[in-house]
Amino acid sequence: MRCLRALLGDELLGVYLIGSVALEGYEPGRSDIDIIAVCAHPLETRARQAIAEALDHRALPCPARGLELVLYAKEAVAAPSRPLRFEMNFNTGAGMNHWLGLNPEQEATHWFVIDLDIARGHGVPLAGPPPNEMLAPLPRAWVLDAIRDSLTWHSRAEPVSPNNVLNACRAWRHVEEGVWSTKAAAATWARERLTDPSLIDAALAKRHGAPGPTLEPEAVRALHQQVLAAVERAVQQLDDSAPTRKSP
């Protein structure tokens, strides 16, 4: 935070811890440090690159697996539009690939929608006002779309990983209850609602490096279908509750 303040001065309006730290599920050696920051105005490319250079793990070692920082201009979070208009999306750390993204249109948008929704309800302010005063609420339809896209991304990128299963559990709980929780807490919630919770148990064991059965693709796909069905029900409820326009 001090580094951002030194670089941005009074332009820095807010800094918020999100992710596992904010949801009280941080696991040393496994979790990242996730931060959303807000500046007063859009930045020149060189200013954004200077932030990345200063926060690079090689210059400022990250004590966690990695740092994930997304910086927004105030206008982008006060009046959100799709795709969400971030200034920079920056990843660095000993346990993750270095990445500096400066163009929102070149990145999958579901990450940012979900993170901002979590931040508004759970973000821990390191600077600035409470997050619900800085970050405008996102339409429920956007969040549901992001959850659907997240499930698609995980199915393609890591089809039988524990993270895929636990991400689906977290998404399912949010769709059903409007609650964002840690993946571990969501897994506990989900296993109570499944006839056969063995997939959840196996994913939790593998996440913690314990031996156990492999995650069967068919079981993972079945869980995804259950979550997607919940998403479609929620979308239908939104459509049913939308005001009906009268014909002139």
Secondary structure, DSSP 4 states (H G I P E B T S, - for coil): -HHHHHHHGGGEEEEEEEHHHHTT---TTTPPEEEEEEESS---HHHHHHHHHHH-TTTS--SSS-EEEEEEEHHHHHS--SS--EEEEEEESTTS--EEE--GGGS-SHHHHHHHHHHHHH-EEEESS-HHHHSPPPPHHHHHHHHHHHHHHHHHH-TT-HHHHHHHHHHHHHHHHS----HHHHHHHHHTT-S-THHHHHHHHHHTT---PPPPHHHHHHHHHHHHHHHHHHHHHHHHHSPPPPP-
